[in-house]
Amino acid sequence: MKTLFKFLIIILFINYSCSNNEVGVTSIEGETSKLNENENSLVARQGLKQIGTGVMMQAFYWDVPAGGTWWEKVESKVQSWSDAGIDAIWLPPVSKAQNGAFSMGYDPFDYYDFGEYDQMGSVETRFGSKSELQSLISEAHNAKLSVIADIVINHNSGGELEDNPYTGTPYYTDFNPKSGKFFRSNSDFHPNANCNSDSGVFGGFPDLSHCQPYVQDWLWKRSNSVAKYYKNVMGFDGWRFDYVKGFEPWVVREWKNAVGGFSVGEYWDGNAGTLDWWSGEAQVSAFDFACYYRMRDAFQGNNLNRLNDDMLWKRNSSKAVTFVANHDTDEIFNGKLLAYAYILTHEGYPTIFYRDYEEWLSKTKLNNLIWIHNNLAGGSTSILYVDNDEYVARRNGYNNAGLVVYINNSNSWKERWIETNWSNTRIKDYTGNSSWQPVTQGGKWVKIQAPPKSYTVWSPK
């Protein structure tokens, strides 16, 4: 009976592998290996920190060193990041792209080549080999960190030139990846017989047509779709969707519904209402570009009044992923540490940029702010005072005492009376920037201070 069962399984698998334009037959041994990888990955994922309770690390920057060493470098850091209070790492696009070993991954060619096939001029990706990526993900899971995949599904690059009956002109839409998965041709891109409209194009690359059932099948519906392979075989825990202006919000929503996992979209727009709309339609989080641009105006423009303006975290903090810099934009130079003090004491899920943490700013001070975020920054936010140079806000606490943050962008020490949530309570500054330890009055008022071009964070001692 067992032999007959195995034979039936083999026949079913061969039939399945030959359908849906997939060339070649994967061996049963290979499929068993994938199942074992999946089983090991799921075991390793037990006990991960709850994503969103700590801080996300963007574990790359634009043009990280080429040569296939990046996965190993990140792997060497995941335990120390976890110890500091990071709960997830966001990796760059992991699959083989048109520029091979030189690409940052945003010109995807073969979604299933993680650095093992000789195509696009290299075997490894810019970041390393498939085995090195798997080792990194495993080590991150051992350190209780979730791993976020950067998903680029708006456009593709590296296809061969072919005639296009929908436009009458040839275009680079003939994709024949060596992984043997997700072959594409002109009907899988905009425009085609079913879909002429396209929400947004990027860099002249051919744009995937998500209305096509074949594209949906390979991206998230099939048992070995990109989404399910990345989650169940490679071990990714969540998704950062690149350039979501290029396709409709339902695409992200369907992906998330198919595989689950934390999801955040890059909808590059400074309007908080637009971000709130997109997040609601996609039913996932969004990077809070409204917060980013208001912080740029506040700190780079020396006008902290802008922190009073509308931001996604003020509309829906559970869907706001805040950041001070990323691989695409880094415009806050003056007061960048003050900007981190802002996002790490306020609502939303904060992200730290690799170069800020590892190279440019004080790691000790960032670690202190991460600790403050994870241990003190709870509850709703009340803005207590703001002008050009000073900003004071209170987190009202729920499972903790909450805090008061005082940001001073002037060139001199500042002091201010503020109302706390604590009556007759001794408080202290948890940043070490002030040695005061005042006692709040019976009416909860107290005088606090902040040094020039710096900040303090107050909570009961």
N, C-alpha and C positions, 0 to 999 in steps of 0.2 A: 504493500500500500504506500509506504514512504517513497519507494522508487517511482511509482506511478504519479504520486503527487509532485515530486521534483520534476518529472518529465512534463507535466502539465504546466507547471510554473515556467519552465524554460520556453515552451511553445508560446505561452501568453506573452512573455517578455520579448521574444523575438518579434512577434506580431506588433507589439506596442512600439518597439524601437524603430521598426521600419515605417511607421506611420508618421503623419505630421511633418513630412519633408525632412526627416532626420535620416542621414546617410550612415550606414554601417550598423553593426550589432555589437553592443557591449557584452562582454563575457559575464557569465553568472558569477565567476570569481570576483570580477571587478565590481559588480553590483553588491555582492556580499561584503566586499571591502568598504564600500560606501556606507552600507548599513552599520557596519562596525564603527566606522568613523562617526556616524550620526549618534550611535549609542554612547560612545565615549564622550562626545561633545555634550550630550544631554546630561550625563553624569557630572561632567566638569562644571556645568552651569548651576548645579544645585548650590544654594547658599550665597548667590550673588547679592550685593547690596541692592536695595530698592532704588531703581533709577529715578532721579529727580529729587532724592532726599539729600544728595550731596552736590557735587560740582562736576561738570563735564570738562574733560581736557580735549582740546583740538590738537591731536597728536601729529601735526605736520604743519608746514608752511609752504608757500609757493617756491618751487625750485629747491626742494631739499636735495642734499647731495645725491648725485647719480652714482651708479655702480653697484646697486643691489644690496646695500647695507642698511637701509632704513628700518626694515622690519626688525632686524637684530638690535638696532639702537633703541627702538621703542620698547622692545621686550625687556631690555635691561633696566627700564625705568618704571614699569607698571607697578611693581611692588611698592616702591617709594611713593609713587603717586597715590596709591591706595592708602598707604599709611598716613598721607597728608590729608585725606578726606575726599579724594576724587572717587566718583562712583561709576564713571563710564569714560571710555576713550572713543573719539571719532577719528576714523582712519580715512585717508584719501581713497579715491576709486581704485579698487584692487585688481581689476582685470586688464588684460593686454589691450593697448590702444594703438592708434595708427603710428605714433612716433616711438613705439617700442620702448627700449631702455631709456629713452630721454623724456618720455611723456609723464605728465602729472596725472594722467588717467582720465581727463575730461574730454577726450576724443575717442570714446570706446569703440573697439572693433569686435573682440570676442569676449563675451561676458563670462565664459567658462574657462578661460585661460588665465590662471593666476600666477603664471611664471613657469610653465612646464612645456609649452609647445614652441618650436622654432618658427616664428612668424613675425611679421612687422619688423624684421631686422634683429630680433633677439629672442632668447629663450626666457630669461628673467624679465620682469617688469623693472621699472626704475627703482622700485623699493626692495626687490628680492625675488625669491622663488616661492612656489606654492608651499613647499614644506616649511620654509621660514615663516610664511604667513600663518600656517596652521600652528606652528610652535608659539608664535606671538599670541594668537587667540587663546590657545590652551593656557599659556602663562597668565594672561589677563584674567581668565576665568579662575585660575588658582588664586589670584590676588583679589577675587570677588568683584572684579570689574566687568560691566557689560561692554560689548564692543559694537560700535555703531558703524554701519557701512555707508559710504557715500555713493548714492545711486544716481547714475546719469542715464535717464531714459527718454530725454527729449530728442537727442540727436545721436547719430553714429558717424564714424569716420573710418576711412581705409578701404571702402568697397571698390570694386573694379567698375570701369565705365561700361554702361549698357544702354541700349536704346530705351527710351521712355515713351510708351504710347500715349501717356496722359498729358505730356507736355510737348511732345514732338521733337524734343531735344535730348541727346544722351546725358546721363548723369551717373555719379559714382554710387550706385545703389545695389551692386551685385556683391553680396557678402558670403564668403565661403570659408568660415572659420575652421581651423584644424581640430578644434574640440569636437566637431561633428554635431554641434547643437546650435539651434537658432540661426539657420541659414535665412538670408533675407534677399529680397529682390524689389524691383520698382513698385510693386503693388503694396508693399509693406511700409511705404513712406508717403508723405504728402507731396502732391495730390495723387489720388487714385480713383478708381471707379466708384467707390462708396463715400469717400471723404475728400472734399476739396478745401475746406476751411482749416486753418492752422492757427492756434492761439498765439504762437510766437516762434520765430526762427532764430537760430543762434549761429553766427559766424559763417553762414553759407553752407553748413553741414546739412546732409539729408536728415529730415525730421521724421521720426517714427510716427506712424499713424495708429494711435491707440484705439480707434474705432474698429480696426480690423481684428476679427476673432483670432486669427493666427498669431498676431502680435500679443494680444491679451493672454492667449494660451502660454506662450513662451515666457512672458514677463512674470505672470503670477498664478495662472490657473493650473497648468500641468503639474504632475507630481514631481517632476524634475525641472520646473520653471526656474527662472533666475531667482525669484523671491524664495522659493522653497529650497532650492539647492544652497543658497547662501545661508539660510537659517538652519536647515536640517543636516547638511553635510559639512559646510565650512564653519558653522557655529556662530554666525552673527546674531546679535540680540535685538538690533534696532536699525533704523534707517534715517539717513539725512538725504532728502530729495533735492537734487540740484536743479536750478532754473525752472521752478514750477510755474512760472509765468508762461512757459512754452506749451503747456497742456492743461486740460481742464481739471478742476479739483477732484472730480469723481475717480480719476485714475489713481491718485494717492489713496483715496478712501477704499477703493476696491483692493488695492495691494495690501493695505493694512488689514482689511477684513479677511483676506485670504491667509495671511501668515501671522498677524499680530505683531507685537513688539513695539517698543517706543519709536515714534516717528515724528520728524520735524522737517518742515519745508523751508527752502530758501525762496521766499517771495520778497524780492528786493524792492521794497516800497516803504517810504517814510511816513505814510499815512496810517495811523493806528486803526482807523475804521476799516480800511481796506484789508489790513492784516487780520483783523477780527473776523471780517467776512470770509476771507479765504480759509482761515483756520476752522471756522464753523462748517463751511462746505466740505472741506477735506476731512474733517473730524480728527485732526492731528494738531500738533503744536506748530508754531511758526517762530522763526528768528525775529526778535523784536527790533527791527530796523528803525522804528519810530523812537524807541529808547536810545538806540545808538546815535542817531542824528541829533536828538535833543542833548545828549551828553557831549557830542562834538561841539555844539553851539555853546553849551554851558562852560566846558573846561577849556577848549581851544579858543572859544570866543569870549572867555572871561565874563560870562553872564549866567550865574547860577539860577536866575529867574526861569530859565528855559526848562529847569527840572520840574516846574509846575505844569508843563504842557502835557498833552495827551500822549499816552504810550500804551502798547498792547498789554503790558503787565497790569496797568491800572484798569483795563477793561475786563481782562480774563487772565489772571495770573497763572492759572493752571495750564495755560496753553502758550505762555511766553517763555522763550529761550533767549536770555539776555547775553550780551557780549560787548567787549570793548574793542576788539580787533579780530580779524580773521585773515585767511590767506588771500582774500580778494580786496579787502579795504582796511586801512590802518591810518586814520586821519587824526586821532587824538594823541598828540605828542606832549602838549602842556597838561600837566595834571592827570596823566594816565593812571597813576596809582590811586588818585582820588576817584577816578571813574570806577576802578575796581572796588574801592570802598563802597561806592554807591550800589553797584549790582550785587555785591556779596552781603549787603545788609538789607536789601529790598526784596520784594516778592518776585517770583519768576524762577526759572532754572538757569543759573549762571554758567557761562562757559569761559574757560581760561585758554588763551592763545599760547601755543607751545613756546614761541620765541620770547614772549613776555615773561613766562615762568622760568624757562631754562637759561635765557641769555640776557634779557634787557632790563628786567626789574628785579627788585629784591625778593628772592625766593622766601626768605624768612618772613617778610611782611605779607606776602601773598599767602603763605601757609597760615599765618595768624588770622587773616581775613577768612580763609576757608574754614578754620576752626570756629570762628565767630558765626559764620553762616550756618554751619552744621549744628551748632549747640545753642545759639542765642536768638537767631533771626527767625522767630516764629510769629504767626498771627497777622492780622491786618496792619495796614500802614496809615499813620496819621502824620501829615506834614505840619510841623510846628512853627517853622519860620523859614523864610527865604528872601534873599536880596541878591544883588550882584555878586557879593563875595561870600556870603554865608548860607548854609543850608542845614536845617535841623529836622530830623524826622524820627518818629517813634514806631517801633514794631511792638504790637500790643500783646504778643505772646499767646500761646495756647497750651502746649505741653512744656513750655519753658517760661522764663520770666520776661522774655522780650528784651528790647534794647532801645537805646537812643543813640543815633549817629549824628555827629556834628562835623560837617565838612567846611573847612576854612580855606578859601582860595585867595585870601589877601596876603599881604607881606608882613603882617604883624599878628601877635597873639590876639585872640578874641574870647570874650566871655559872654554868656547869655543865661538869663533865667528861663527855665522851661518847666512845663508840667509833665510829670512822669506818671506811671501807673503804680508807683510804690510810695507808701506812706511811712514816715519814720524809719527809713531804711538806708543803711550805708551802701553806697554804690562806688564803683571804681571804673577806670578806663581800661578796657581789656586789650588795647593796642600797645600800651606802654608809652604812649606819647604824652601822657599827663600823669603826674604823681598824686594829684588830688584824690581824696576819698571822702567826699562830702556825705552828709546825712540829709535825706529828703525831709521836708517839713511835713507837718500833719496834713496839710493840704496838698501834699505830693509835689510841691515846687522845690526846685534846687538850682543852684548856679553851676554850670559846667563850662569848660574851656576847650580850646583847640589851638594848636600851634600854627604858625604861618605855613601856607601851602601844604596843609596836612589835614588830619582828621583824628577824631577820638570816637570810641564806642563805649557806651556806659550801660552797666547792668548791675544788679545787686551783687555784692561781694560774696 
